[in-house]
Amino acid sequence: MYKKYLIVATLLVAATATFGQNAIKDIQSQASQPLTGLPDSLKKTWTIGGLLSLTFSQGSSSNWAGGAQDFSMALNTANNFFAVYKKGFNRWDNILVMNYGFTQTSQQGLQKSSDLIDLTSKYARQFDSASKWSFAFMADFRTQFTNGYNYGKSVTGADSNQLISGFLAPAYILISPGFQWQPVGYFGIFMSPLSSRITVCTNQALAPNFGIDSGKTIFYQLGAYASITYNHQILKNVVYNGRLDLYTDYLKNFGDVDVYFTNQLVMKINKILSATYSLSIIYDDNAKRPDGTLWGTQLQSLLGIGLAVKL
């Protein structure tokens, strides 16, 4: 228990002091730029854009004394799209993140390395022209594209791929009215004292892996939610995007904090080439292995060099 709170406190300090946000660098910097191909009335209020990135690697060997796979290939995509409406005291941010990656080797076959669909919509109305506070309402939907497997060995030593997740298995839906404090354009804190979170699993066989009772497909939670976001150029040609979400359930195990922490560094090489590093940290005490034990702190790290195109 104390370790969990230590992790949360460390992440809060790190995010508040330096990092935190979830989408693309240019949401704020492009907010005042006009759009083409739209009526004049929309050009003044809407900003639409995105960032597409693709990293690819391939290797092969034959009679290699040092030992290596005969063939290996890795492909990762990270796509971010945004649509921002801003007029007067009103602001409406819509962000769609879609990531997918896989590795293919001659001995282990095809294995997924990343998979995410995350759609966030947040409306905020500023108290007044001088205030850094806003009334806000946020909705978030998160799931994945394809099935996920626990790769391992059977009792006979053969490769064993156990299904542990899939599209809408699970899916997380968050509905949060609250308040937002945004002292600067690239940093903000959203707080909701009464937030609904719904976990959906369309595959009933997998439902217990996500805190859902056997035979059911939905798990409802009512609790407190906070989200810290940061989106800024921290060095020349280096942009950091991060988001830290914290949630605790009033109805069950109040005080246990679920953590969803995403980080992305984009290092621009030239107009189309970039290096990208992403790190995701998740802690959810409802997420269990097929044997019923907790996954604990989940980590995913990806590093790649490839194409990056800003829309």
C-alpha positions as CSV (number, residue, x, y, z in Angstrom):
1,M,0.0,0.0,0.0
2,Y,2.7,2.5,1.0
3,K,4.7,1.7,-2.2
4,K,1.6,2.6,-4.2
5,Y,1.2,6.0,-2.6
6,L,5.0,6.6,-3.0
7,I,4.7,5.9,-6.8
8,V,1.7,8.2,-7.1
9,A,3.4,11.0,-5.1
10,T,6.6,10.7,-7.2
11,L,4.7,10.9,-10.4
12,L,2.7,13.9,-9.2
13,V,5.9,15.8,-8.3
14,A,7.6,14.9,-11.6
15,A,4.6,15.8,-13.7
16,T,3.9,19.1,-11.9
17,A,7.5,20.2,-11.8
18,T,8.5,19.3,-15.3
19,F,6.2,17.3,-17.6
20,G,2.7,16.1,-18.4
21,Q,0.2,16.1,-21.5
22,N,-1.3,13.7,-24.0
23,A,-1.4,14.8,-27.6
24,I,0.6,17.1,-29.8
25,K,2.8,20.1,-29.5
26,D,0.9,22.5,-31.7
27,I,-2.5,22.6,-30.0
28,Q,-1.7,25.8,-28.3
29,S,0.8,27.3,-30.8
30,Q,-1.5,26.8,-33.8
31,A,-4.7,27.9,-32.0
32,S,-4.5,31.3,-33.6
33,Q,-3.6,30.1,-37.1
34,P,-6.3,30.2,-39.8
35,L,-7.6,27.1,-41.6
36,T,-7.9,26.8,-45.3
37,G,-10.9,25.2,-47.1
38,L,-13.4,26.3,-44.4
39,P,-15.9,29.1,-44.3
40,D,-14.5,32.3,-42.7
41,S,-16.7,31.9,-39.7
42,L,-15.1,28.5,-38.9
43,K,-11.6,29.6,-39.6
44,K,-11.7,32.0,-36.7
45,T,-12.9,29.4,-34.2
46,W,-11.6,26.0,-35.2
47,T,-8.0,24.6,-35.4
48,I,-7.6,21.1,-36.9
49,G,-4.4,19.2,-37.4
50,G,-2.4,16.1,-36.4
51,L,0.9,14.3,-36.3
52,L,1.6,11.0,-38.1
53,S,4.7,9.0,-37.3
54,L,6.0,5.7,-38.6
55,T,9.1,3.8,-37.4
56,F,10.4,0.7,-39.1
57,S,13.3,-1.7,-38.6
58,Q,14.4,-5.0,-40.2
59,G,17.2,-7.4,-39.7
60,S,18.3,-10.7,-41.1
61,S,21.2,-13.2,-40.6
62,S,22.5,-16.5,-42.0
63,N,25.0,-18.8,-40.4
64,W,25.7,-16.1,-37.8
65,A,28.1,-17.5,-35.2
66,G,27.1,-14.8,-32.6
67,G,23.5,-16.1,-32.7
68,A,20.6,-14.1,-34.1
69,Q,17.1,-14.5,-35.6
70,D,17.1,-15.4,-39.2
71,F,14.6,-12.6,-39.9
72,S,13.2,-9.8,-37.7
73,M,11.0,-6.8,-38.5
74,A,9.4,-4.2,-36.3
75,L,6.8,-1.5,-37.3
76,N,5.3,1.1,-35.0
77,T,2.8,3.9,-35.8
78,A,1.8,6.8,-33.5
79,N,-0.9,9.0,-34.8
80,N,-2.4,12.0,-33.1
81,F,-5.3,14.2,-34.4
82,F,-6.9,17.3,-32.8
83,A,-9.8,19.6,-33.4
84,V,-10.0,22.7,-31.1
85,Y,-12.8,25.2,-30.9
86,K,-12.1,28.5,-29.1
87,K,-14.4,31.5,-28.9
88,G,-14.6,34.0,-26.1
89,F,-14.6,32.2,-22.7
90,N,-15.4,28.9,-24.4
91,R,-12.9,26.2,-25.4
92,W,-13.6,22.7,-26.7
93,D,-10.7,20.3,-27.2
94,N,-11.0,17.0,-29.1
95,I,-8.0,14.7,-29.3
96,L,-7.7,11.2,-30.9
97,V,-4.6,9.1,-30.3
98,M,-4.2,5.9,-32.3
99,N,-1.0,3.8,-31.8
100,Y,-0.2,0.4,-33.2
101,G,3.0,-1.7,-33.5
102,F,4.2,-5.2,-34.0
103,T,7.3,-7.3,-34.2
104,Q,7.8,-10.3,-36.5
105,T,10.6,-12.8,-36.1
106,S,11.4,-16.1,-37.8
107,Q,11.1,-18.1,-34.5
108,Q,8.5,-16.3,-32.5
109,G,6.2,-15.1,-35.3
110,L,4.0,-12.0,-35.1
111,Q,3.7,-10.3,-31.7
112,K,2.0,-7.0,-30.9
113,S,4.2,-4.3,-29.3
114,S,1.8,-1.4,-28.9
115,D,-2.0,-0.9,-29.3
116,L,-4.1,2.1,-28.3
117,I,-7.2,4.0,-29.2
118,D,-7.8,7.0,-27.0
119,L,-10.5,9.7,-27.7
120,T,-10.7,12.6,-25.3
121,S,-13.2,15.5,-25.5
122,K,-13.1,18.4,-23.0
123,Y,-15.2,21.5,-22.8
124,A,-14.2,24.4,-20.6
125,R,-15.7,27.8,-19.9
126,Q,-13.4,30.3,-18.3
127,F,-14.8,32.2,-15.2
128,D,-13.7,35.6,-16.6
129,S,-11.1,37.1,-18.9
130,A,-8.5,37.3,-16.1
131,S,-9.2,34.0,-14.4
132,K,-7.0,30.9,-14.8
133,W,-10.0,28.8,-13.6
134,S,-12.7,27.2,-15.8
135,F,-15.8,25.1,-15.3
136,A,-15.0,22.0,-17.4
137,F,-16.6,18.7,-18.5
138,M,-14.4,15.9,-19.8
139,A,-15.2,12.5,-21.5
140,D,-12.7,9.9,-22.4
141,F,-12.9,6.6,-24.3
142,R,-10.0,4.2,-24.4
143,T,-9.6,0.7,-25.9
144,Q,-7.4,-1.2,-28.4
145,F,-7.6,-2.4,-32.0
146,T,-6.8,-6.1,-31.8
147,N,-6.4,-9.1,-29.5
148,G,-3.6,-9.2,-27.0
149,Y,-1.8,-12.4,-25.8
150,N,0.3,-13.5,-22.9
151,Y,3.3,-15.1,-24.7
152,G,4.9,-18.0,-22.8
153,K,5.6,-21.7,-22.8
154,S,3.3,-24.6,-22.1
155,V,4.2,-27.4,-19.7
156,T,5.7,-29.3,-22.7
157,G,7.9,-26.4,-23.6
158,A,6.0,-25.4,-26.7
159,D,5.1,-21.8,-27.4
160,S,1.8,-20.8,-25.8
161,N,-0.2,-17.7,-26.7
162,Q,-3.0,-17.1,-24.2
163,L,-5.7,-14.5,-25.1
164,I,-5.9,-11.8,-22.4
165,S,-7.5,-8.8,-24.2
166,G,-9.2,-7.6,-27.3
167,F,-11.1,-4.8,-29.0
168,L,-13.6,-3.5,-26.4
169,A,-12.2,-6.1,-24.0
170,P,-11.6,-3.9,-22.1
171,A,-12.8,-0.5,-22.9
172,Y,-12.7,2.4,-20.4
173,I,-15.3,5.2,-20.5
174,L,-14.8,8.2,-18.2
175,I,-17.4,11.0,-17.6
176,S,-16.1,13.8,-15.5
177,P,-17.6,17.2,-14.6
178,G,-15.2,19.4,-12.7
179,F,-12.8,22.4,-12.7
180,Q,-9.7,23.2,-14.7
181,W,-6.7,25.4,-13.6
182,Q,-4.5,26.5,-16.5
183,P,-1.9,29.1,-15.5
184,V,-0.1,28.8,-18.8
185,G,-1.2,27.5,-22.2
186,Y,1.0,24.4,-22.1
187,F,0.2,23.2,-18.6
188,G,-3.1,22.5,-16.9
189,I,-4.8,20.5,-14.1
190,F,-8.3,19.1,-14.3
191,M,-10.1,18.0,-11.1
192,S,-13.4,16.2,-10.7
193,P,-14.7,15.3,-7.2
194,L,-17.5,13.2,-8.7
195,S,-16.4,11.2,-11.8
196,S,-18.0,8.1,-13.3
197,R,-15.8,5.4,-14.8
198,I,-17.2,2.4,-16.7
199,T,-15.1,-0.6,-17.6
200,V,-16.6,-2.7,-20.4
201,C,-15.5,-6.2,-21.6
202,T,-17.5,-7.7,-24.4
203,N,-15.7,-11.0,-23.9
204,Q,-17.2,-12.5,-20.7
205,A,-14.4,-15.1,-20.4
206,L,-12.0,-12.2,-20.0
207,A,-14.2,-10.0,-17.8
208,P,-12.6,-11.1,-14.4
209,N,-9.2,-9.9,-15.7
210,F,-10.5,-6.3,-15.4
211,G,-12.5,-6.4,-12.2
212,I,-15.8,-7.4,-13.7
213,D,-17.8,-10.1,-12.1
214,S,-18.1,-13.4,-14.0
215,G,-21.1,-13.5,-16.3
216,K,-21.2,-9.7,-16.6
217,T,-19.7,-7.2,-19.1
218,I,-19.8,-3.9,-17.2
219,F,-18.1,-2.6,-14.0
220,Y,-19.2,0.8,-12.7
221,Q,-17.1,3.1,-10.5
222,L,-17.9,6.5,-8.9
223,G,-14.9,8.4,-7.6
224,A,-12.5,11.3,-7.7
225,Y,-10.4,12.0,-10.8
226,A,-7.5,14.3,-11.6
227,S,-5.6,14.8,-14.8
228,I,-2.3,16.8,-15.2
229,T,-1.3,17.7,-18.7
230,Y,1.8,19.3,-20.1
231,N,2.7,20.0,-23.7
232,H,5.9,22.1,-24.5
233,Q,9.1,22.4,-26.3
234,I,11.7,21.7,-23.6
235,L,14.8,22.0,-25.8
236,K,15.5,23.1,-29.4
237,N,13.8,20.6,-31.7
238,V,12.7,18.5,-28.6
239,V,9.0,18.4,-27.6
240,Y,7.6,16.7,-24.6
241,N,3.9,15.6,-24.3
242,G,2.7,14.0,-21.1
243,R,-0.5,13.1,-19.3
244,L,-1.0,11.9,-15.7
245,D,-4.4,10.6,-14.7
246,L,-5.3,9.6,-11.1
247,Y,-8.5,8.0,-10.0
248,T,-9.9,6.6,-6.7
249,D,-13.2,4.8,-6.3
250,Y,-15.6,5.9,-3.6
251,L,-17.6,2.7,-3.8
252,K,-14.8,0.1,-3.4
253,N,-11.3,0.4,-1.9
254,F,-11.4,4.2,-1.5
255,G,-7.9,5.4,-1.2
256,D,-6.4,3.0,-3.7
257,V,-5.3,5.1,-6.6
258,D,-5.3,4.0,-10.2
259,V,-2.5,5.6,-12.3
260,Y,-2.4,6.2,-16.1
261,F,0.8,8.1,-17.0
262,T,1.8,8.6,-20.7
263,N,5.0,10.3,-21.9
264,Q,6.3,11.1,-25.3
265,L,9.5,12.8,-26.5
266,V,9.7,13.8,-30.1
267,M,13.2,14.9,-31.3
268,K,13.1,16.5,-34.8
269,I,15.9,15.6,-37.1
270,N,14.6,17.3,-40.3
271,K,11.3,18.1,-41.9
272,I,10.1,14.5,-42.1
273,L,12.6,12.5,-40.0
274,S,12.3,12.3,-36.2
275,A,13.2,10.2,-33.2
276,T,10.4,9.3,-30.8
277,Y,10.5,7.9,-27.3
278,S,7.4,7.0,-25.4
279,L,7.0,5.6,-21.9
280,S,3.6,4.5,-20.4
281,I,3.1,3.6,-16.8
282,I,-0.2,2.0,-15.6
283,Y,-1.3,0.9,-12.2
284,D,-4.9,-0.5,-11.8
285,D,-5.7,-2.8,-8.9
286,N,-8.6,-4.3,-10.9
287,A,-6.3,-5.5,-13.7
288,K,-5.4,-9.2,-13.1
289,R,-3.5,-12.0,-14.8
290,P,-5.4,-15.0,-16.0
291,D,-4.3,-16.8,-12.8
292,G,-6.0,-14.1,-10.6
293,T,-2.8,-12.3,-9.4
294,L,-2.5,-8.5,-9.9
295,W,-0.4,-7.2,-12.8
296,G,1.0,-4.5,-10.5
297,T,2.8,-1.6,-12.1
298,Q,2.7,-2.0,-15.9
299,L,5.5,-0.4,-18.0
300,Q,5.8,0.0,-21.7
301,S,8.7,1.7,-23.4
302,L,9.2,2.3,-27.2
303,L,12.1,4.0,-29.1
304,G,12.2,4.5,-32.8
305,I,13.5,6.7,-35.6
306,G,11.4,7.2,-38.7
307,L,9.0,9.4,-40.6
308,A,7.0,12.1,-38.9
309,V,4.5,14.3,-40.8
310,K,2.6,17.2,-39.3
311,L,-0.9,17.8,-40.8
